[in-house]
Amino acid sequence: MSKEVLGWSQAVAVDPSEVLALPASVRAVVKGKVGVTPKVFVMNPSLSESFGAYNHEELLGKNWSAIFKDAKAGVRSAMSEGTFIQAGKVVKIADAKIEKWQSAAGSAIEAKLVAIEDDATFVFETAAGKTIRTTADKLSEESVTRAKALATE
């Protein structure tokens, strides 16, 4: 997957033999898109709403910005309207301030921590308004400790 797509999504691979194990809402979306695999479905974390479905032929253009434009706009709209249903527990950080956060690899960003989802995904927002989602294993121990402290304040 390209960085264009991964910047605002999370890839999940499902083998065709496992489709029956998916929630009914997801199976309905999968069955509605014909064509050969791979197929890409853009859904919210709780898998209750679909923002787009794409089959192999539609993905061949590799112009990811154009291909996923409508799905990305739908996700952004749902998030801004507060209708983008998150999976599980979300702790929002009140009065977040821009701070320096370090990755496990040693790189750093300046952003504010805006939420922690399911005690595992850390959501940051840069001064430019870009949203960055990452997991604890990709953050330094110090950054994880600081983030969890902010979540309990």
Secondary structure as GFF3:
##gff-version 3
##sequence-region A 1 153
A	DSSP	alpha_helix	3	6	.	.	.	ID=ss1
A	DSSP	three_ten_helix	16	21	.	.	.	ID=ss2
A	DSSP	alpha_helix	24	31	.	.	.	ID=ss3
A	DSSP	beta_strand	40	43	.	.	.	ID=ss4
A	DSSP	beta_strand	50	54	.	.	.	ID=ss5
A	DSSP	alpha_helix	56	59	.	.	.	ID=ss6
A	DSSP	alpha_helix	64	67	.	.	.	ID=ss7
A	DSSP	alpha_helix	69	81	.	.	.	ID=ss8
A	DSSP	beta_strand	90	92	.	.	.	ID=ss9
A	DSSP	beta_strand	99	102	.	.	.	ID=ss10
A	DSSP	beta_strand	108	117	.	.	.	ID=ss11
A	DSSP	beta_strand	121	126	.	.	.	ID=ss12
A	DSSP	beta_strand	131	135	.	.	.	ID=ss13
A	DSSP	three_ten_helix	136	138	.	.	.	ID=ss14
A	DSSP	alpha_helix	141	152	.	.	.	ID=ss15
###
